[in-house]
């Protein structure tokens, strides 16, 4: 099962695609956009930057042997600090992934999909020598999935789709990754549910095949009459000094995209208390509340994978795909990690939509970004994914742009 659940709510998926195109237009790419600069932290509108395609990054994921397509792509600094000095190592995690051999553009028979894989990247320079892809293998050398839910007898078979993660320097440098439980309920694309979310914990210096992983159950699945249903884990902000935040308040912020309105919600916790859910707090619209049932939306129209990045002027940049799936990469500027956030600024029009591909789940990658830049990815897929990928191996992979601050 590919990760289309992270694009749109299954009940409104096609509707959002049609509405998005009617409202905004499914147009071709803009190579850059520039707005005015400011140093006022209460200004939620203006920012001085331009946007360019980053084909040198996109080309790193155009592959014909082994890993040849996936979505997800969260990046996690392995030293815990999102400011990369150009030599630091970053873990990249993927959800549903295709493994096999490709001739021309067509996968050869025997290709296989697994539910999650990883890559390691060294530094911030886009070069093939800097990236290594990994997938689990069984004794016959066949591809398998790294992270599988711990099963119980009263549940149907589940698999994991991965959310965001980080290295927690306050808890022995453990690496924490959100993992959504997925149950297949029928033969069609949208026949699945996500009834739960866990945390995967990897001890310091863990490497594939991650045999020393630990899994933690969480209370972070949300079913709200006002918000809708979903899970926390869509993005994480490590707002600490050791995480590289320019104005740290000492909290880990965890975000979710909930319900058909694509509501952004937030929780926060001190790093040392990360595994103690009695010490988590949830934004209720006015204050931080211990009751997860009091969660209130910060804003909406975001995507099921996203990022919140601190800016050097004290503001925060929310990056996402407008409405979850559309040809628009959007940002909102916030005065704090929990808002308020300004109006959507559509910073890039993805050319792939005009070619029949669906773009989704844009997010920023500060740990892979050079000084003065912010690397942003989005994924692509097609409505008839199951058949199309067997004809063209390259429809299902990350694409990259970058914001250049001026």
C-alpha positions as CSV (number, residue, x, y, z in Angstrom):
1,X,0.0,0.0,0.0
2,X,1.5,3.3,-1.0
3,X,1.3,6.3,1.3
4,X,-1.7,8.0,-0.3
5,X,-3.3,8.3,3.2
6,X,-0.8,11.1,3.8
7,X,-2.2,13.0,0.9
8,X,-5.9,13.4,1.6
9,X,-8.7,12.1,3.7
10,X,-10.0,9.0,1.8
11,X,-13.5,10.3,1.8
12,X,-12.7,13.6,0.2
13,X,-9.6,12.8,-1.9
14,X,-10.8,13.3,-5.4
15,X,-13.0,16.2,-4.4
16,X,-10.0,18.1,-3.0
17,X,-8.0,17.5,-6.2
18,X,-10.9,18.8,-8.3
19,X,-11.6,21.8,-6.0
20,X,-8.0,22.7,-5.7
21,X,-7.6,22.8,-9.5
22,X,-10.8,24.8,-10.0
23,X,-9.8,27.4,-7.4
24,X,-6.1,27.7,-8.0
25,X,-5.7,26.3,-11.4
26,X,-3.4,23.4,-12.3
27,X,-0.8,25.5,-14.0
28,X,2.8,25.1,-14.9
29,X,5.8,25.9,-12.8
30,X,7.0,29.3,-11.5
31,X,10.8,29.3,-11.2
32,X,10.9,31.8,-8.4
33,X,9.0,34.2,-6.2
34,X,10.2,37.1,-4.1
35,X,8.6,39.0,-1.3
36,X,9.7,42.0,0.9
37,X,11.9,41.5,3.9
38,X,11.1,42.4,7.5
39,X,12.6,41.9,11.0
40,X,9.3,42.5,12.8
41,X,8.3,39.2,14.6
42,X,4.6,40.3,14.5
43,X,4.6,40.6,10.7
44,X,3.1,37.4,9.4
45,X,3.1,38.4,5.7
46,X,6.5,39.6,4.4
47,X,9.7,37.7,4.0
48,X,12.6,38.3,1.6
49,X,13.4,35.2,-0.5
50,X,13.3,33.6,-3.9
51,X,12.4,30.0,-4.8
52,X,14.3,27.9,-7.3
53,X,14.1,24.4,-8.5
54,X,16.8,22.1,-7.1
55,X,17.3,19.5,-9.9
56,X,20.6,18.4,-8.5
57,X,18.7,17.1,-5.4
58,X,15.8,15.7,-7.4
59,X,18.2,13.7,-9.6
60,X,19.7,12.0,-6.5
61,X,16.4,10.0,-6.3
62,X,16.2,9.1,-10.0
63,X,17.4,5.5,-9.7
64,X,17.4,2.3,-11.7
65,X,18.7,-0.3,-9.3
66,X,17.6,-1.2,-5.8
67,X,15.6,1.7,-4.3
68,X,13.8,3.3,-7.2
69,X,10.8,5.1,-5.7
70,X,9.2,6.1,-2.4
71,X,7.4,8.8,-0.5
72,X,7.6,10.1,3.1
73,X,11.1,11.5,3.1
74,X,11.6,13.0,6.5
75,X,15.2,14.1,7.4
76,X,16.7,13.7,10.9
77,X,20.0,15.2,11.9
78,X,21.9,12.4,13.7
79,X,23.8,14.8,16.0
80,X,20.5,16.3,17.0
81,X,21.3,19.8,15.6
82,X,19.5,20.9,12.4
83,X,22.4,23.3,11.6
84,X,24.6,21.2,9.4
85,X,28.3,22.3,9.1
86,X,28.5,20.6,5.8
87,X,29.9,17.3,7.1
88,X,27.2,16.1,9.5
89,X,25.2,12.9,8.8
90,X,21.5,12.9,8.3
91,X,19.1,10.0,8.4
92,X,16.4,10.1,5.7
93,X,13.3,7.9,6.3
94,X,10.8,6.8,3.7
95,X,7.4,5.1,3.8
96,X,6.2,2.8,1.0
97,X,9.2,2.0,-1.2
98,X,9.7,0.1,-4.5
99,X,12.8,-2.1,-4.8
100,X,14.0,-3.7,-8.1
101,X,15.7,-3.2,-11.3
102,X,14.7,-0.7,-14.0
103,X,15.4,-0.8,-17.8
104,X,14.7,2.5,-19.5
105,X,11.8,3.8,-17.4
106,X,10.1,0.4,-16.8
107,X,10.6,-1.8,-13.7
108,X,11.6,-5.3,-14.5
109,X,9.4,-8.2,-13.2
110,X,10.0,-9.1,-9.6
111,X,10.1,-5.6,-8.2
112,X,8.7,-5.4,-4.7
113,X,7.1,-2.8,-2.5
114,X,8.1,-2.6,1.2
115,X,6.5,-0.3,3.8
116,X,9.6,1.7,4.9
117,X,13.3,2.2,4.1
118,X,16.1,4.6,4.9
119,X,19.0,6.5,3.5
120,X,22.0,8.2,5.0
121,X,23.3,11.5,3.7
122,X,26.6,13.2,4.5
123,X,26.7,17.0,4.4
124,X,24.7,19.5,2.4
125,X,26.2,19.2,-1.1
126,X,24.0,17.3,-3.6
127,X,26.2,14.5,-4.8
128,X,25.5,10.8,-5.4
129,X,28.6,9.8,-3.4
130,X,27.0,11.4,-0.3
131,X,23.9,9.2,-0.2
132,X,23.5,5.5,0.7
133,X,20.1,3.8,0.5
134,X,19.2,0.9,2.8
135,X,16.4,-1.7,2.9
136,X,16.1,-4.8,5.0
137,X,16.8,-8.2,3.4
138,X,15.8,-11.6,4.4
139,X,18.1,-14.7,4.2
140,X,17.4,-15.0,0.5
141,X,18.4,-11.4,-0.1
142,X,14.8,-10.3,-0.8
143,X,13.5,-6.9,0.3
144,X,11.7,-6.6,3.6
145,X,10.4,-3.8,5.9
146,X,12.5,-2.4,8.6
147,X,9.8,-1.3,11.0
148,X,6.8,-3.6,11.6
149,X,4.2,-3.1,14.3
150,X,4.2,-5.4,17.3
151,X,1.1,-7.5,16.6
152,X,-1.6,-8.6,19.0
153,X,-4.0,-11.5,18.5
154,X,-7.1,-9.4,18.4
155,X,-6.0,-7.1,15.6
156,X,-5.9,-7.5,11.9
157,X,-2.5,-7.3,10.2
158,X,-1.0,-3.9,10.4
159,X,2.0,-2.1,8.9
160,X,3.7,1.2,9.6
161,X,3.8,4.4,7.6
162,X,6.4,6.7,9.2
163,X,6.0,10.2,10.5
164,X,8.7,12.7,11.6
165,X,11.5,12.0,14.0
166,X,14.4,13.5,15.9
167,X,17.4,12.7,18.1
168,X,16.7,13.5,21.7
169,X,19.9,14.6,23.4
170,X,18.1,14.8,26.7
171,X,17.4,11.0,26.6
172,X,20.6,9.3,25.8
173,X,20.6,10.5,22.2
174,X,17.8,8.1,21.4
175,X,16.3,8.6,17.9
176,X,12.4,8.8,18.0
177,X,10.3,8.3,15.0
178,X,6.5,8.4,14.8
179,X,4.9,5.4,13.1
180,X,1.2,5.2,12.0
181,X,-0.6,1.9,12.3
182,X,-2.3,1.1,9.1
183,X,-4.9,-1.6,8.6
184,X,-6.1,-2.6,5.1
185,X,-9.8,-3.0,5.0
186,X,-10.5,-3.9,1.3
187,X,-9.0,-4.1,-2.2
188,X,-9.2,-0.4,-3.2
189,X,-6.8,2.4,-2.8
190,X,-8.7,4.1,0.0
191,X,-9.7,0.9,1.8
192,X,-7.6,1.4,5.0
193,X,-7.8,2.9,8.4
194,X,-5.2,4.5,10.7
195,X,-6.4,3.6,14.2
196,X,-3.3,4.3,16.2
197,X,0.2,5.9,16.3
198,X,3.3,4.5,18.0
199,X,6.9,5.7,18.5
200,X,9.9,3.8,17.3
201,X,12.9,4.3,19.5
202,X,16.4,3.6,18.2
203,X,19.4,3.8,20.6
204,X,22.3,6.0,19.8
205,X,24.4,4.9,16.8
206,X,21.7,2.3,15.6
207,X,22.2,1.2,12.0
208,X,20.3,-1.0,9.7
209,X,18.6,-3.5,10.1
210,X,17.7,-1.8,13.4
211,X,17.4,-5.0,15.4
212,X,17.6,-3.1,18.7
213,X,14.5,-1.0,18.0
214,X,11.9,-0.4,20.7
215,X,8.2,0.5,20.2
216,X,6.1,2.7,22.5
217,X,2.4,2.9,22.4
218,X,1.0,6.5,22.5
219,X,-2.3,8.3,23.3
220,X,-1.7,10.5,20.3
221,X,-4.5,9.2,18.0
222,X,-7.2,11.9,17.9
223,X,-10.9,11.4,17.3
224,X,-12.6,14.8,17.8
225,X,-16.2,15.8,17.0
226,X,-15.0,19.2,16.0
227,X,-11.6,18.5,14.4
228,X,-12.0,15.1,12.9
229,X,-9.7,12.1,13.1
230,X,-6.0,11.7,12.7
231,X,-2.6,11.3,14.5
232,X,0.1,13.5,15.8
233,X,3.5,13.1,14.2
234,X,3.1,15.1,10.9
235,X,6.1,17.3,11.9
236,X,8.4,18.0,14.8
237,X,10.2,21.2,15.8
238,X,13.1,20.7,18.2
239,X,13.0,24.2,19.7
240,X,16.1,23.8,21.9
241,X,19.6,25.3,22.0
242,X,21.2,21.9,21.2
243,X,18.7,21.5,18.3
244,X,20.1,24.6,16.7
245,X,17.0,26.8,17.3
246,X,17.9,30.5,17.2
247,X,15.4,31.4,19.9
248,X,14.9,28.2,21.9
249,X,12.2,27.8,24.6
250,X,13.4,24.3,25.5
251,X,10.3,22.4,24.1
252,X,9.8,19.7,21.6
253,X,6.8,20.6,19.4
254,X,4.8,17.8,17.7
255,X,2.2,18.7,15.0
256,X,-0.7,16.8,13.5
257,X,-2.9,17.3,10.5
258,X,-6.4,16.4,11.6
259,X,-9.7,15.9,9.7
260,X,-11.1,16.9,6.3
261,X,-10.3,20.6,6.9
262,X,-6.6,19.6,7.2
263,X,-6.4,21.3,10.7
264,X,-3.0,21.9,12.1
265,X,-2.8,21.0,15.8
266,X,0.2,21.0,18.2
267,X,1.5,19.4,21.4
268,X,4.7,20.2,23.3
269,X,6.8,18.5,25.9
270,X,10.2,19.0,27.5
271,X,12.8,16.7,25.9
272,X,13.6,14.8,29.1
273,X,9.9,14.0,29.5
274,X,9.3,12.8,26.0
275,X,8.3,9.3,26.9
276,X,6.1,10.4,29.8
277,X,2.7,11.3,28.2
278,X,1.4,12.6,31.5
279,X,3.7,15.6,31.0
280,X,2.6,16.4,27.5
281,X,0.6,19.6,26.8
282,X,-1.8,20.4,23.9
283,X,-2.7,23.8,22.5
284,X,-6.3,24.6,23.1
285,X,-6.4,27.9,21.3
286,X,-5.6,30.0,24.3
287,X,-3.1,28.0,26.5
288,X,-1.4,24.7,26.9
289,X,-3.7,22.1,28.3
290,X,-3.1,18.6,29.6
291,X,-6.3,17.3,28.0
292,X,-5.7,16.2,24.5
293,X,-9.5,16.4,24.0
294,X,-9.2,20.2,24.2
295,X,-7.0,20.5,21.1
296,X,-7.9,23.4,18.9
297,X,-6.8,24.1,15.3
298,X,-4.0,26.6,14.9
299,X,-4.7,26.9,11.2
300,X,-5.9,24.7,8.3
301,X,-5.5,23.6,4.7
302,X,-2.1,22.0,5.5
303,X,-0.8,18.6,4.5
304,X,-0.4,15.3,6.4
305,X,3.4,15.8,6.3
306,X,4.7,19.3,6.9
307,X,7.4,21.2,8.7
308,X,7.8,24.2,11.1
309,X,11.2,25.8,10.9
310,X,12.5,28.7,13.1
311,X,13.7,31.8,11.2
312,X,16.6,33.9,12.3
313,X,14.4,36.9,13.0
314,X,12.3,35.0,15.6
315,X,9.4,33.9,13.4
316,X,8.5,30.4,12.3
317,X,8.0,29.1,8.8
318,X,5.2,26.5,8.3
319,X,5.8,24.6,5.0
320,X,3.2,22.3,3.4
321,X,1.3,21.3,0.3
322,X,-1.8,23.4,0.1
323,X,-4.9,21.3,0.9
324,X,-2.7,18.2,1.2
325,X,-2.6,17.5,-2.6
326,X,-2.4,20.3,-5.2
327,X,0.1,21.9,-7.5
328,X,0.9,24.5,-4.8
329,X,3.7,24.5,-2.3
330,X,2.6,26.9,0.5
331,X,4.0,28.6,3.5
332,X,2.5,30.4,6.4
333,X,4.6,32.7,8.7
334,X,4.0,32.4,12.4
335,X,5.0,34.6,15.4
336,X,5.5,31.5,17.6
337,X,5.7,27.7,17.1
338,X,2.0,27.5,17.8
339,X,0.9,30.6,15.9
340,X,-0.8,32.7,15.1
341,X,0.2,32.0,11.5
342,X,-0.5,34.4,8.6
343,X,-2.3,33.7,5.3
344,X,-1.1,31.0,2.9
345,X,1.6,32.2,0.5
346,X,1.8,30.0,-2.6
347,X,5.6,30.0,-3.2
348,X,5.8,27.4,-6.0
349,X,3.6,25.8,-8.7
350,X,4.7,22.2,-9.3
351,X,5.0,21.5,-13.0
352,X,4.3,17.7,-12.5
353,X,0.6,18.4,-12.0
354,X,0.3,19.4,-15.6
355,X,1.8,16.1,-16.6
356,X,-0.8,14.1,-14.7
357,X,1.2,13.5,-11.5
358,X,-0.3,14.4,-8.1
359,X,2.1,16.5,-5.9
360,X,1.7,16.1,-2.1
361,X,3.2,16.5,1.4
362,X,5.7,19.4,0.9
363,X,8.1,20.0,3.8
364,X,11.4,21.6,4.6
365,X,14.7,19.9,5.4
366,X,16.9,22.2,7.4
367,X,19.4,19.5,8.2
368,X,20.2,19.1,4.5
369,X,20.2,22.9,3.8
370,X,23.2,25.2,3.2
371,X,23.4,28.5,5.1
372,X,21.0,31.0,3.7
373,X,18.9,28.3,2.0
374,X,16.0,26.0,2.9
375,X,15.6,22.8,1.0
376,X,12.0,21.7,0.4
377,X,10.7,18.4,-1.0
378,X,7.4,17.2,-2.3
379,X,6.2,13.8,-3.5
380,X,4.5,12.8,-6.7
381,X,2.2,9.9,-7.6
382,X,-0.7,9.2,-10.0
383,X,-4.4,8.4,-9.6
384,X,-3.8,5.0,-11.3
385,X,-0.6,4.4,-9.3
386,X,-0.7,0.6,-9.2
387,X,-0.6,0.2,-13.0
388,X,1.3,3.4,-13.8
389,X,4.4,2.5,-11.7
390,X,4.8,-0.7,-13.6
391,X,5.2,1.3,-16.8
392,X,7.2,4.2,-15.4
393,X,9.4,3.7,-12.3
394,X,10.0,7.4,-11.8
395,X,6.6,8.7,-11.1
396,X,6.8,8.0,-7.4
397,X,9.7,9.9,-5.8
398,X,10.7,13.1,-4.1
399,X,11.1,16.4,-6.0
400,X,13.0,19.4,-4.6
401,X,13.0,23.1,-4.6
402,X,14.9,25.6,-2.4
403,X,14.1,28.9,-0.7
404,X,17.1,31.3,-0.9
405,X,16.9,34.0,1.7
406,X,18.1,37.5,0.8
